[in-house]
Amino acid sequence: MTYPRYEQIRDALVERTREFTRLTGTSISAVGREAVSDTSFIADVEKGLSFTVGKYQRMHSWLDKNWPGRAANQ
């Protein structure tokens, strides 16, 4: 069994967040503030700073809940 490397997980999180900001016009810092109470979270992740599984899960949960076109947003 092969597991994704940290870099793959990090890059996927950043790419997904950037896609959300592109689709919504929301700033990266606003997404970080709303999702994980940290305006510099994604910028820090892009710089290579580590993150916890909890923050990773909170970020993805927030993106899932707020993704444009989802039934919860309509």
Backbone as ProteinMPNN parsed JSONL, in Angstrom:
{"seq_chain_A": "MTYPRYEQIRDALVERTREFTRLTGTSISAVGREAVSDTSFIADVEKGLSFTVGKYQRMHSWLDKNWPGRAANQ", "coords_chain_A": {"N_chain_A": [[0.851, -1.172, 0.0], [0.54, 2.195, -0.825], [1.085, 5.369, 0.502], [0.162, 8.837, 0.374], [2.705, 11.322, 0.078], [3.899, 13.848, 2.373], [4.342, 16.258, 1.003], [2.671, 15.997, -1.205], [0.155, 15.984, -0.017], [0.176, 18.508, 1.17], [0.437, 20.166, -1.136], [-1.939, 19.541, -2.495], [-3.847, 20.536, -0.697], [-3.27, 23.286, -0.741], [-3.704, 23.848, -3.482], [-6.436, 23.228, -3.727], [-7.557, 25.121, -2.01], [-6.751, 27.48, -3.275], [-8.182, 27.196, -5.666], [-10.788, 27.444, -4.677], [-10.695, 30.128, -3.832], [-10.345, 31.354, -6.287], [-12.75, 30.744, -7.566], [-14.626, 32.001, -5.933], [-13.755, 34.549, -5.276], [-12.92, 35.155, -2.796], [-10.475, 36.04, -0.394], [-7.317, 34.442, 0.279], [-6.452, 34.734, 2.91], [-8.85, 35.299, 4.218], [-10.235, 32.898, 3.891], [-8.596, 31.2, 5.412], [-8.959, 32.398, 7.93], [-11.724, 31.984, 8.399], [-11.92, 29.173, 8.181], [-9.951, 27.954, 9.845], [-9.295, 29.734, 11.804], [-6.982, 31.28, 11.334], [-5.304, 33.554, 9.67], [-2.981, 33.432, 8.156], [-2.573, 30.809, 7.502], [-2.649, 29.196, 5.006], [-0.731, 30.547, 3.487], [1.485, 30.091, 5.11], [1.632, 27.296, 4.953], [2.226, 27.042, 2.252], [4.805, 28.025, 2.317], [6.096, 25.955, 3.43], [5.771, 25.347, 6.086], [4.76, 23.189, 8.713], [1.665, 21.42, 9.454], [-1.146, 20.469, 11.459], [-3.022, 17.383, 11.592], [-5.577, 17.878, 12.446], [-6.038, 20.612, 11.725], [-5.822, 20.35, 8.981], [-8.03, 18.678, 8.447], [-10.117, 20.356, 9.364], [-9.871, 22.45, 7.561], [-10.467, 21.214, 5.062], [-13.074, 20.33, 5.631], [-14.403, 22.764, 5.983], [-14.075, 23.876, 3.419], [-15.502, 21.948, 1.935], [-18.097, 22.368, 2.943], [-18.581, 24.992, 2.146], [-18.178, 25.159, -0.562], [-18.662, 26.504, -3.808], [-21.828, 26.194, -5.362], [-22.673, 23.949, -4.033], [-25.313, 22.136, -2.481], [-25.869, 22.997, 0.116], [-25.259, 25.649, 0.015], [-27.097, 26.854, -1.564]], "CA_chain_A": [[0.0, 0.0, 0.0], [1.298, 3.434, -0.903], [0.422, 6.523, 1.091], [0.679, 10.089, -0.194], [3.763, 12.012, 0.827], [3.496, 15.119, 2.98], [4.344, 17.293, -0.025], [1.47, 15.815, -2.028], [-0.982, 16.421, 0.802], [0.301, 19.965, 1.279], [0.153, 20.784, -2.424], [-3.359, 19.366, -2.782], [-4.583, 21.467, 0.161], [-3.061, 24.64, -1.274], [-4.374, 23.94, -4.778], [-7.889, 23.252, -3.518], [-7.889, 26.422, -1.42], [-6.592, 28.484, -4.344], [-9.324, 27.038, -6.575], [-11.931, 28.041, -3.987], [-10.574, 31.589, -3.878], [-10.55, 31.76, -7.678], [-14.176, 30.613, -7.867], [-15.475, 32.841, -5.078], [-13.235, 35.897, -5.067], [-12.55, 35.277, -1.389], [-9.017, 36.044, -0.232], [-6.699, 33.301, 0.973], [-6.424, 34.999, 4.355], [-10.229, 35.181, 4.725], [-10.542, 31.468, 3.984], [-7.883, 30.702, 6.59], [-9.613, 32.917, 9.138], [-13.01, 31.312, 8.575], [-11.797, 27.723, 8.294], [-9.094, 27.475, 10.94], [-8.976, 30.882, 12.669], [-5.571, 31.617, 11.118], [-5.265, 34.246, 8.378], [-1.761, 33.115, 7.407], [-2.416, 29.36, 7.44], [-2.283, 28.685, 3.682], [0.562, 31.151, 3.134], [2.501, 29.363, 5.882], [1.73, 25.95, 4.373], [2.948, 27.213, 0.986], [6.218, 28.24, 2.651], [6.652, 24.701, 3.91], [5.524, 25.107, 7.502], [3.947, 21.995, 8.939], [0.317, 21.631, 9.97], [-1.679, 19.29, 12.142], [-4.111, 16.664, 10.935], [-6.803, 18.576, 12.822], [-6.214, 21.792, 10.872], [-6.052, 19.825, 7.63], [-9.421, 18.225, 8.396], [-10.996, 21.521, 9.49], [-9.796, 23.192, 6.306], [-11.237, 20.498, 4.049], [-14.495, 20.348, 6.022], [-14.922, 24.1, 5.684], [-14.159, 23.988, 1.963], [-16.631, 21.11, 1.51], [-19.347, 23.016, 3.342], [-18.743, 26.3, 1.514], [-17.821, 25.113, -1.984], [-19.707, 27.088, -4.659], [-22.722, 25.279, -6.053], [-23.122, 22.855, -3.165], [-26.716, 22.292, -2.061], [-25.928, 23.755, 1.38], [-25.075, 27.072, -0.26], [-28.134, 27.362, -2.459]], "C_chain_A": [[0.901, 1.241, 0.0], [0.465, 4.571, -0.334], [0.979, 7.796, 0.468], [1.755, 10.684, 0.705], [3.216, 13.328, 1.375], [3.379, 16.209, 1.917], [3.105, 17.198, -0.919], [0.222, 16.296, -1.291], [-0.991, 17.941, 0.903], [-0.103, 20.64, -0.024], [-1.328, 20.678, -2.78], [-4.211, 20.332, -1.96], [-4.472, 22.887, -0.378], [-3.803, 24.814, -2.591], [-5.887, 24.022, -4.613], [-8.324, 24.602, -2.942], [-7.788, 27.519, -2.462], [-7.745, 28.404, -5.353], [-10.573, 27.657, -5.962], [-11.867, 29.563, -4.077], [-10.794, 32.113, -5.292], [-12.041, 31.759, -8.023], [-15.047, 31.622, -7.122], [-15.019, 34.286, -4.945], [-12.857, 36.169, -3.624], [-11.031, 35.251, -1.274], [-8.557, 34.793, 0.521], [-6.726, 33.519, 2.479], [-7.825, 34.887, 4.959], [-10.635, 33.718, 4.855], [-9.867, 30.878, 5.209], [-8.53, 31.138, 7.891], [-10.907, 32.154, 9.414], [-12.854, 29.82, 8.864], [-11.053, 27.275, 9.538], [-8.643, 28.585, 11.888], [-7.512, 31.305, 12.562], [-5.443, 32.231, 9.732], [-4.042, 33.886, 7.547], [-1.57, 31.611, 7.181], [-1.949, 28.865, 6.075], [-0.95, 29.284, 3.232], [1.697, 30.428, 3.859], [2.719, 27.958, 5.318], [2.503, 26.021, 3.06], [4.446, 27.399, 1.208], [6.883, 26.98, 3.187], [6.471, 24.45, 5.394], [4.584, 23.92, 7.662], [2.568, 22.385, 9.482], [-0.166, 20.337, 10.593], [-2.766, 18.632, 11.297], [-5.439, 17.365, 11.23], [-7.06, 19.793, 11.957], [-6.492, 21.38, 9.435], [-7.517, 19.411, 7.481], [-10.396, 19.389, 8.485], [-11.034, 22.32, 8.193], [-10.648, 22.513, 5.238], [-12.729, 20.473, 4.383], [-15.127, 21.687, 5.695], [-15.076, 24.286, 4.183], [-15.331, 23.168, 1.425], [-17.958, 21.826, 1.757], [-19.622, 24.285, 2.534], [-18.435, 26.323, 0.019], [-18.969, 25.652, -2.837], [-20.52, 26.0, -5.377], [-23.173, 24.092, -5.227], [-24.532, 23.159, -2.691], [-26.838, 23.126, -0.8], [-25.83, 25.244, 1.15], [-26.207, 27.684, -1.085], [-29.375, 27.777, -1.727]], "O_chain_A": [[1.889, 1.312, 0.732], [-0.715, 4.712, -0.654], [2.145, 7.833, 0.074], [1.71, 10.558, 1.929], [2.205, 13.847, 0.899], [2.429, 16.992, 1.928], [2.559, 18.22, -1.336], [-0.652, 16.935, -1.877], [-2.03, 18.58, 0.741], [-0.897, 21.581, -0.017], [-1.907, 21.626, -3.311], [-5.187, 20.884, -2.467], [-5.468, 23.605, -0.461], [-4.467, 25.831, -2.793], [-6.544, 24.809, -5.295], [-9.346, 25.154, -3.349], [-8.649, 28.396, -2.526], [-8.224, 29.431, -5.834], [-11.336, 28.326, -6.658], [-12.872, 30.213, -4.365], [-11.361, 33.19, -5.478], [-12.53, 32.668, -8.694], [-16.086, 32.045, -7.628], [-15.799, 35.153, -4.55], [-12.51, 37.297, -3.272], [-10.373, 34.502, -1.996], [-9.307, 34.184, 1.284], [-6.995, 32.588, 3.238], [-7.973, 34.428, 6.092], [-11.302, 33.34, 5.817], [-10.493, 30.136, 5.965], [-8.639, 30.358, 8.838], [-11.151, 31.729, 10.543], [-13.573, 29.267, 9.695], [-11.467, 26.331, 10.211], [-7.719, 28.396, 12.68], [-6.878, 31.645, 13.562], [-5.47, 31.517, 8.73], [-4.078, 34.031, 6.325], [-0.511, 31.188, 6.717], [-0.935, 28.171, 5.998], [-0.126, 28.578, 2.65], [2.753, 30.185, 3.275], [3.853, 27.491, 5.219], [3.341, 25.162, 2.783], [5.259, 26.981, 0.383], [8.099, 26.947, 3.375], [6.962, 23.449, 5.915], [3.714, 23.69, 6.822], [2.342, 23.518, 9.907], [0.338, 19.255, 10.293], [-3.347, 19.253, 10.407], [-6.316, 17.435, 10.369], [-8.184, 19.994, 11.497], [-7.311, 21.998, 8.754], [-8.165, 19.76, 6.494], [-11.395, 19.415, 7.766], [-12.087, 22.804, 7.778], [-11.46, 23.166, 4.583], [-13.56, 20.587, 3.481], [-16.249, 21.747, 5.192], [-16.096, 24.799, 3.721], [-16.07, 23.636, 0.559], [-18.824, 21.877, 0.884], [-20.78, 24.61, 2.27], [-18.432, 27.388, -0.597], [-20.125, 25.293, -2.613], [-19.975, 25.036, -5.915], [-23.991, 23.299, -5.694], [-24.896, 24.323, -2.521], [-27.797, 23.882, -0.649], [-26.266, 26.031, 1.99], [-26.256, 28.9, -1.274], [-30.338, 28.226, -2.348]]}, "name": "protein", "num_of_chains": 1, "seq": "MTYPRYEQIRDALVERTREFTRLTGTSISAVGREAVSDTSFIADVEKGLSFTVGKYQRMHSWLDKNWPGRAANQ"}
